[in-house]
């Protein structure tokens, strides 16, 4: 995984598992407890989405590597705004 390689060379990396199979979350050993990326997408406002996004970040066993885990309940219709993550970063 490229994110892990970057983290091992000293970069701080945040990976976002946007797949309902949540393979990345499992591979990195992330807990699938709430909140997950699906909770971010279902937030009623951008402020709430940004707060949930920050709460969903999990550290991994690899230094400098974090992940926002997915959920097996994630579906394409959960993503009402394709720019939501960009707006969360800006917020």
Rosetta blueprint (number, residue, H / E / L):
1 X L
2 X H
3 X H
4 X H
5 X H
6 X H
7 X H
8 X H
9 X L
10 X L
11 X L
12 X L
13 X E
14 X E
15 X E
16 X E
17 X L
18 X L
19 X L
20 X L
21 X L
22 X L
23 X H
24 X H
25 X H
26 X H
27 X H
28 X L
29 X L
30 X L
31 X L
32 X L
33 X L
34 X L
35 X L
36 X L
37 X H
38 X H
39 X H
40 X H
41 X H
42 X L
43 X L
44 X L
45 X L
46 X H
47 X H
48 X H
49 X H
50 X H
51 X H
52 X H
53 X H
54 X H
55 X H
56 X H
57 X E
58 X E
59 X E
60 X L
61 X L
62 X L
63 X L
64 X L
65 X E
66 X E
67 X E
68 X E
69 X L
70 X L
71 X L
72 X L
73 X L
74 X L
75 X L
76 X H
77 X H
78 X H
79 X L
80 X L
81 X L
82 X L
83 X L
84 X H
85 X H
86 X H
87 X H
88 X H
89 X H
90 X H
91 X L
